[in-house]
Amino acid sequence: MQDYVNDLYAPLAHISELRDARRPRWMQSWVSLHDTRRLSAYNVLGSYRSNTRRFHLPQSMWLAPKGGQAPAEQMREYGDAALFVDTARSLLLGDEQTLRLPDDAPTEFLTWLEDWAVKERLTQKLLEGEEHSIGDGDGVYVLGWSRTKARPTLRVIDPGFYFPDLDAAGADVEEFPTTVHVAWEWKDDAADRVWIRRQTWTLGPLEVPVATSYGETRQTTCWYRSVDYDASELDGRDVYAFDLTKAEHRRIVSTDGNEDGWIDLEVDFIPVVHVPNDPSTQRTFGRALLLRISMLLDDLSGNDTDLVAAAQNANPALATTGVDAGGIQTAGMQLAMPTGGSAAFLDTSKNLDALVKFSTELMNRLSINSRLSLSLIGKVQPDEVPSGYALELGFHPARQLLREMRTVRDEKYPLILKFAMRLAQTYGALPAGATPAARIELGASLPADKPAAIETVKDLLPVHGISTPTAVKILVDAGLPIEDATAEVNAIKAEWFDAMVKLVDATGDTAAARKVLGLSEAAPLPTTLVVPEATS
């Protein structure tokens, strides 16, 4: 057998860069060897989404025959990978994203949070971050305090810049690392020099525990430092070293702190949120949507390339025997055939039909393996759906995918809000006290059969087959414009009560009103009043 690395990125083993654990020639020397495969996978997965997968083909496919084009140059890529990622992202985030806090949370927290989400463009950044989470397998969000804006800032970081130190002292892989680096290269054109900028957050113990503004006692503090290192002066150290170069060859970027540039953030958490695409408690990093369908995407691209070539040769060709047909230049021309000569058109369109059918089969397989139905990616027209029930069955795999992705986000998204509020409390933008548990409620995303939902509610609600809250949930999931399900239930109950009061006033029939409200029949009043005898 051929040697290969059977790990999270093994589905990309048909690509030379992921066939083994060696460092690609383009990989920076300061990247640790155990991060090499992860960053290589990000690079390849990004090329699928940007229609540049052909640049990762073997060098032999870039050798052009004399007077012709190299096979790699003829490769067609039509955006199918990006379509699947965008569809999954829309499925995950839903039609809307709503901030929710507990009913007993102080009003000022919700007001501040909604204002902060608008100013920091939270929805847009979730869209950006999820392109990485779904497309690469990992998304990274970094929060920090801005003195000029007087609020926490939120940044989306390319996961290729993210280096959690899983071997640092005190790190719990299943929970969170105690040291996190974000590093990338940049060029100073004026000085013609390449720098490596590394930002580091690390948790360190406090000699004496201190009270926090968010109602807890902290025994650790988060130290932050940003440093530029001269890339030409690396001496074999990797990104996890305390310093990448000698101390005199670094440039402190932090604006305050001690001489080494370390700043005490005065919080007991690292304000970096890693969002894997799927549950990844054992392997730390997530699995991208495209991983297990990458070879199918390659086959689809190859078939599209063949389809273009076949389309160019689909025009019928005239074949003759016994005579030279070179003089025929336009359709409809007559050709005098000598005795024994013949002519006929060669129909090559059947080859084109076969390639189209194969493309359809590949797209069907992609839909099945990605769990995104053809109707979700726009391959099925609305009038082609036989029934709402059939539509629901077709969405079952997508519902499973949605449930898995949202399970991760239900844990990670609240951390973004929690860290933002705690930074605001620490620096005085929010009052001290316990931080309320905020969350981002993601809206409905799958199309639903509205008439069927309305019919279900109409049939079951009057006979008390379902409760009013359940009925409202069915209607919300079906896409009816109900902004607040709880308020809607209360409004319905109030309207029903008012209607029953009017019914009793008009008819005097309390039994009818009790039946509509779902109450049991009232016990009949005794017809004879029995007075107990007095005792002496």
Rosetta blueprint (number, residue, H / E / L):
1 M L
2 Q L
3 D L
4 Y L
5 V L
6 N L
7 D L
8 L L
9 Y L
10 A H
11 P H
12 L H
13 A L
14 H L
15 I L
16 S H
17 E H
18 L H
19 R L
20 D L
21 A L
22 R L
23 R L
24 P L
25 R L
26 W L
27 M L
28 Q L
29 S L
30 W L
31 V L
32 S L
33 L H
34 H H
35 D H
36 T H
37 R H
38 R H
39 L H
40 S H
41 A H
42 Y H
43 N H
44 V H
45 L H
46 G H
47 S H
48 Y H
49 R H
50 S L
51 N L
52 T L
53 R H
54 R H
55 F H
56 H H
57 L L
58 P L
59 Q H
60 S H
61 M H
62 W H
63 L L
64 A L
65 P L
66 K L
67 G L
68 G L
69 Q L
70 A L
71 P H
72 A H
73 E H
74 Q H
75 M L
76 R L
77 E L
78 Y L
79 G L
80 D H
81 A H
82 A H
83 L H
84 F H
85 V H
86 D H
87 T H
88 A H
89 R H
90 S H
91 L H
92 L H
93 L H
94 G L
95 D L
96 E L
97 Q E
98 T E
99 L E
100 R E
101 L L
102 P L
103 D L
104 D L
105 A L
106 P L
107 T H
108 E H
109 F H
110 L H
111 T H
112 W H
113 L H
114 E H
115 D H
116 W H
117 A H
118 V H
119 K H
120 E L
121 R L
122 L H
123 T H
124 Q H
125 K H
126 L H
127 L H
128 E H
129 G H
130 E H
131 E H
132 H H
133 S H
134 I H
135 G H
136 D H
137 G L
138 D E
139 G E
140 V E
141 Y E
142 V E
143 L E
144 G E
145 W E
146 S E
147 R L
148 T L
149 K L
150 A L
151 R E
152 P E
153 T E
154 L E
155 R E
156 V E
157 I E
158 D L
159 P H
160 G H
161 F H
162 Y E
163 F E
164 P E
165 D L
166 L L
167 D L
168 A L
169 A L
170 G L
171 A L
172 D E
173 V L
174 E L
175 E L
176 F E
177 P L
178 T L
179 T E
180 V E
181 H E
182 V E
183 A E
184 W E
185 E E
186 W E
187 K E
188 D E
189 D L
190 A L
191 A L
192 D L
193 R E
194 V E
195 W E
196 I E
197 R E
198 R E
199 Q E
200 T E
201 W E
202 T E
203 L E
204 G E
205 P E
206 L E
207 E E
208 V E
209 P E
210 V E
211 A E
212 T L
213 S L
214 Y L
215 G L
216 E L
217 T E
218 R E
219 Q E
220 T E
221 T E
222 C E
223 W E
224 Y E
225 R E
226 S E
227 V E
228 D E
229 Y E
230 D E
231 A H
232 S H
233 E H
234 L L
235 D L
236 G L
237 R L
238 D L
239 V L
240 Y L
241 A L
242 F L
243 D L
244 L L
245 T L
246 K L
247 A H
248 E H
249 H H
250 R E
251 R E
252 I E
253 V L
254 S L
255 T L
256 D L
257 G L
258 N L
259 E L
260 D L
261 G L
262 W L
263 I E
264 D E
265 L L
266 E L
267 V L
268 D L
269 F L
270 I L
271 P L
272 V E
273 V E
274 H E
275 V E
276 P E
277 N L
278 D L
279 P L
280 S L
281 T L
282 Q L
283 R L
284 T L
285 F L
286 G L
287 R L
288 A L
289 L L
290 L L
291 L H
292 R H
293 I H
294 S H
295 M H
296 L H
297 L H
298 D H
299 D H
300 L H
301 S H
302 G H
303 N H
304 D H
305 T H
306 D H
307 L H
308 V H
309 A H
310 A H
311 A H
312 Q H
313 N L
314 A L
315 N L
316 P L
317 A E
318 L E
319 A E
320 T E
321 T E
322 G L
323 V L
324 D L
325 A L
326 G L
327 G L
328 I L
329 Q L
330 T L
331 A L
332 G L
333 M L
334 Q L
335 L L
336 A L
337 M L
338 P L
339 T L
340 G L
341 G L
342 S E
343 A E
344 A E
345 F E
346 L E
347 D L
348 T L
349 S H
350 K H
351 N H
352 L H
353 D H
354 A H
355 L H
356 V H
357 K H
358 F H
359 S H
360 T H
361 E H
362 L H
363 M H
364 N H
365 R H
366 L H
367 S H
368 I H
369 N H
370 S H
371 R L
372 L L
373 S L
374 L L
375 S L
376 L L
377 I L
378 G L
379 K L
380 V L
381 Q L
382 P H
383 D H
384 E H
385 V L
386 P L
387 S L
388 G H
389 Y H
390 A H
391 L H
392 E H
393 L H
394 G H
395 F L
396 H H
397 P H
398 A H
399 R H
400 Q H
401 L H
402 L H
403 R H
404 E H
405 M H
406 R H
407 T H
408 V H
409 R H
410 D H
411 E H
412 K H
413 Y H
414 P H
415 L H
416 I H
417 L H
418 K H
419 F H
420 A H
421 M H
422 R H
423 L H
424 A H
425 Q H
426 T H
427 Y L
428 G L
429 A L
430 L L
431 P L
432 A L
433 G L
434 A L
435 T L
436 P L
437 A L
438 A L
439 R E
440 I E
441 E E
442 L E
443 G L
444 A L
445 S L
446 L L
447 P L
448 A L
449 D L
450 K H
451 P H
452 A H
453 A H
454 I H
455 E H
456 T H
457 V H
458 K H
459 D H
460 L H
461 L L
462 P L
463 V L
464 H L
465 G L
466 I L
467 S L
468 T H
469 P H
470 T H
471 A H
472 V H
473 K H
474 I H
475 L H
476 V H
477 D H
478 A L
479 G L
480 L L
481 P L
482 I L
483 E L
484 D L
485 A H
486 T H
487 A H
488 E H
489 V H
490 N H
491 A H
492 I H
493 K H
494 A H
495 E H
496 W H
497 F H
498 D H
499 A H
500 M H
501 V H
502 K H
503 L H
504 V H
505 D H
506 A H
507 T H
508 G L
509 D L
510 T H
511 A H
512 A H
513 A H
514 R H
515 K H
516 V H
517 L L
518 G L
519 L L
520 S L
521 E L
522 A L
523 A L
524 P L
525 L L
526 P L
527 T L
528 T L
529 L L
530 V L
531 V L
532 P L
533 E L
534 A L
535 T L
536 S L
